[in-house]
Amino acid sequence: MAKKLAVIGAGLMGSGIAQVSAQAGWDVVLRDVTDEALRRGTDGIRASYDKFVSKGKLEAEEAERALGRITTTTDLDAAADADVVVEAVFEKVEVKREIFRALDELVKDDTILASNTSAIPITKIAAATRRPERVVGTHFFSPVPMMGLCELVRGHKTSDETLAAAREFAEGVGKTCIVVNRDVAGFVTTRLISALVVEAAKLYESGVATAEDIDTACKLGFGHAMGPLATADLTGVDILLHATDNIYTESQDEKFAPPEIMRRMVDAGDNGRKSGEGFYRY
């Protein structure tokens, strides 16, 4: 019998997690608060499957079967019989805690409750439940169907059994896992990219070098596939500002204090690729 996954949030991350999981044989229920959000999510999944089919990386029948495993709903109660729940909503601790509090009342005793957060300590989210030992971080990367990494985060009370089940799930949908053993804000990957983006933005802001030259230095000097400022534009300057703010608030480490240029860009709506302008024009 196929295992059941509930994904809470049908945005870019949630729909991507639903897509790879359905392809791996999970029955997936994708939940969001509006039908419009669910429609956008499933349209994105269908378009992504079509792209894989056109490139010969997926059989058309396989794509159809995977799509058939995904159902959508605006009702959180649909998560009640899930074996694993992955929350992938906006990076606001209050929103996440509210969802986990509700899920705690709904789901089975042995359900794994996972958060796709990239910067918020798992312990803060888990504390909203009566089962913090069953809560774990599963930080996937965007775009989920293309990116091979999943960062598993152990909260202060996450059990070995929960961590092992999360690893089995993530590896089962085709990801390579790293484990964050201590629940620091930003974990490993967001701390690394945030420190690099903050320093790159400061160099750009103070006129030391152009965005292009800073990114070229990282690509050719360090072998990075993409420079930090282009990465900020791809991820969303607003998303990275929020992440660096979270880490700085938790750690009070000055290297994570976002420079003024990032705040002004977000104020102006220059959030990167999605808005047409960030550190670059699109």
Buried (B, 14 or more C-beta within 10 A) or exposed (E): EEBBBBBBBBBBBBBBBBBBBBBBEBBBBBBBEEEEBBEBBBEBBBEBBEEBBEEEEBEEEEBEEBBEBBBBBEEBEBBBBBBBBBBBBEBEBEEBBEBBBBBBEBBEEEBBBBBBBBBBBBBBBBBBBEBBBBBBBBBBBBBBBEBEEBBBBBBBBBBEEBBEBBBEBBBBBBBEBEEBEEBBBBBBBBBEBBBBBBBBBBBBEEEEBEBBEBBEBBBEEEEBEEBBBBBBBBBBBBBBBBBBBBBBEBBEEEBBBBBEBBEEBBEEEBBBBBBEBBBBEE
